[in-house]
Amino acid sequence: MIVRCAANCIPLLIQQNVNNGSDAAFNRSWAEFKVGFNDTKGNYWLGNDLLSQLTQNDHYKLRLELQLRNHSWYWAEYSSFTILSEAYNYKLLVSGYSGNVGDALSYHSNIMFSTYDRDNDQWWSNCALRYGGFWYKICGFCNANGVRGSFQWLEPDIRWHDLQTSRMWLTC
């Protein structure tokens, strides 16, 4: 299902991570992230193949909604968001930050997706093995798919925010 972006499009949920005490929600294989998944606890990933198709065929923004453990909500938005195909290991291209929480995701732009069974990060060990599948440069800054205890967002002043919930949306 490919939906073209229109002026009055409806935001499309591409990720939701709810800290419900489970370490397994985003500790998934390359194959699972490729096609996507949804569990009964509310954890969701659209799928890297579809995400790549959507973002390469039209211009989308990315909006992240982040709930801290104190239940306050913050947001970050990127005016340009593209995921390259599997041939490029679903490389993330993101720019144009705005929001009321620090710009943690731009640090990971031009980085390939990593999972526990496909290590594409630039760190000496496999970040996804410990933190769940995501775009990791050196395991830092933005970990919206993190597992319990490593589900965080870093402010530019080196202040970590422990997250309760994260959501990622494609918007026009």
C-alpha positions as CSV (number, residue, x, y, z in Angstrom):
1,M,0.0,0.0,0.0
2,I,1.7,3.2,-1.2
3,V,-0.2,6.4,-0.3
4,R,0.9,9.6,-2.0
5,C,1.5,12.6,0.3
6,A,-1.2,15.2,-0.2
7,A,-1.8,18.6,1.3
8,N,-4.4,17.2,3.6
9,C,-2.8,13.9,4.3
10,I,-3.3,12.0,7.6
11,P,-0.2,11.3,9.7
12,L,1.0,7.7,9.4
13,L,2.3,6.0,12.6
14,I,5.6,4.3,11.8
15,Q,6.8,3.4,15.3
16,Q,5.5,3.2,18.8
17,N,7.5,2.0,21.8
18,V,5.8,1.7,25.1
19,N,8.0,1.0,28.2
20,N,5.9,-1.9,29.6
21,G,8.7,-3.8,31.3
22,S,9.5,-6.0,28.3
23,D,13.0,-6.2,26.9
24,A,11.9,-8.1,23.8
25,A,9.7,-5.5,22.0
26,F,12.4,-4.0,19.8
27,N,15.1,-6.6,20.2
28,R,14.2,-8.1,16.8
29,S,15.9,-9.5,13.8
30,W,16.7,-7.8,10.5
31,A,13.9,-9.8,8.9
32,E,11.4,-8.6,11.5
33,F,12.3,-5.0,11.1
34,K,12.2,-5.4,7.3
35,V,8.5,-6.4,7.3
36,G,7.4,-4.7,10.5
37,F,5.7,-6.0,13.6
38,N,3.0,-5.2,16.2
39,D,2.6,-6.7,19.6
40,T,-0.2,-6.8,22.1
41,K,1.6,-4.4,24.4
42,G,1.3,-1.5,21.9
43,N,4.8,-1.7,20.4
44,Y,4.9,-1.2,16.7
45,W,7.2,-0.8,13.7
46,L,5.8,-0.2,10.2
47,G,8.6,-2.1,8.4
48,N,11.8,-0.8,6.8
49,D,10.8,-1.9,3.3
50,L,7.6,0.1,3.3
51,L,9.2,3.0,5.1
52,S,11.8,3.1,2.4
53,Q,9.3,2.9,-0.4
54,L,7.1,5.7,1.1
55,T,10.0,8.1,1.8
56,Q,11.8,7.6,-1.5
57,N,8.6,8.1,-3.5
58,D,7.4,11.3,-1.9
59,H,8.6,14.0,0.4
60,Y,7.7,13.4,4.1
61,K,8.5,15.0,7.4
62,L,9.2,13.0,10.5
63,R,7.6,13.8,13.8
64,L,8.6,12.2,17.1
65,E,6.5,12.4,20.2
66,L,8.4,11.5,23.4
67,Q,6.9,10.9,26.8
68,L,9.3,11.1,29.7
69,R,9.0,8.9,32.7
70,N,7.5,11.9,34.6
71,H,4.6,11.7,32.0
72,S,5.4,15.1,30.3
73,W,5.4,15.1,26.5
74,Y,8.0,16.6,24.1
75,W,8.3,16.6,20.3
76,A,10.9,16.8,17.6
77,E,10.2,17.3,13.9
78,Y,12.4,17.0,10.9
79,S,11.4,18.6,7.6
80,S,13.2,16.1,5.5
81,F,13.1,12.3,6.2
82,T,14.2,9.5,3.9
83,I,15.1,5.9,4.4
84,L,17.1,4.3,1.6
85,S,16.5,0.8,0.4
86,E,17.8,-2.5,1.8
87,A,20.6,-2.3,-0.7
88,Y,21.9,0.6,1.4
89,N,21.0,-1.1,4.7
90,Y,18.0,1.3,5.2
91,K,20.3,4.3,5.6
92,L,18.7,7.2,7.4
93,L,18.7,10.7,5.8
94,V,17.2,13.3,8.1
95,S,17.5,17.1,8.5
96,G,15.6,20.3,9.3
97,Y,15.0,19.9,13.0
98,S,12.5,21.9,15.1
99,G,10.9,21.0,18.4
100,N,10.9,21.5,22.2
101,V,13.4,18.7,23.0
102,G,17.0,18.6,21.7
103,D,18.0,17.5,18.2
104,A,19.3,14.0,19.0
105,L,18.4,12.3,15.7
106,S,20.4,14.4,13.3
107,Y,23.6,12.9,14.8
108,H,22.5,9.6,13.3
109,S,21.8,10.9,9.7
110,N,23.6,9.1,7.0
111,I,23.8,6.0,9.2
112,M,22.6,2.5,8.3
113,F,20.0,0.5,10.3
114,S,21.4,-2.1,12.7
115,T,19.8,-5.1,14.4
116,Y,21.3,-7.7,16.7
117,D,21.9,-10.0,13.7
118,R,23.2,-7.2,11.3
119,D,25.7,-4.9,12.9
120,N,25.9,-1.7,10.7
121,D,26.8,0.9,13.4
122,Q,30.2,2.6,13.7
123,W,31.0,1.4,17.2
124,W,33.4,-1.4,18.1
125,S,30.5,-3.5,19.4
126,N,27.0,-4.1,18.2
127,C,24.7,-1.4,19.6
128,A,21.5,-3.1,18.6
129,L,22.5,-6.2,20.5
130,R,22.2,-4.2,23.7
131,Y,19.7,-1.5,22.7
132,G,17.3,-2.9,20.0
133,G,17.2,-2.2,16.3
134,F,17.8,1.4,15.2
135,W,20.1,3.8,13.3
136,Y,23.2,3.9,15.5
137,K,26.3,5.9,14.9
138,I,28.1,4.9,18.1
139,C,25.1,3.8,20.2
140,G,24.3,7.4,21.3
141,F,21.9,10.3,21.5
142,C,18.6,8.9,20.2
143,N,17.3,5.5,21.2
144,A,13.6,5.6,20.5
145,N,13.5,1.9,20.0
146,G,15.4,1.1,23.2
147,V,14.7,-1.7,25.5
148,R,14.0,-1.2,29.2
149,G,16.8,0.7,30.8
150,S,18.2,2.1,27.6
151,F,15.2,4.0,26.1
152,Q,16.5,7.5,26.0
153,W,16.9,10.8,24.2
154,L,20.0,13.1,24.7
155,E,19.8,16.9,24.8
156,P,22.7,18.9,23.3
157,D,23.8,19.9,26.9
158,I,24.4,16.2,27.6
159,R,21.2,15.8,29.6
160,W,19.6,12.3,29.2
161,H,15.8,11.9,29.1
162,D,14.5,8.5,30.1
163,L,11.5,7.7,28.0
164,Q,8.2,6.1,28.8
165,T,6.8,6.2,25.3
166,S,8.0,7.2,21.9
167,R,6.0,7.5,18.7
168,M,7.3,8.3,15.2
169,W,5.0,9.7,12.5
170,L,5.3,10.4,8.8
171,T,3.6,13.8,8.1
172,C,3.3,16.0,5.0
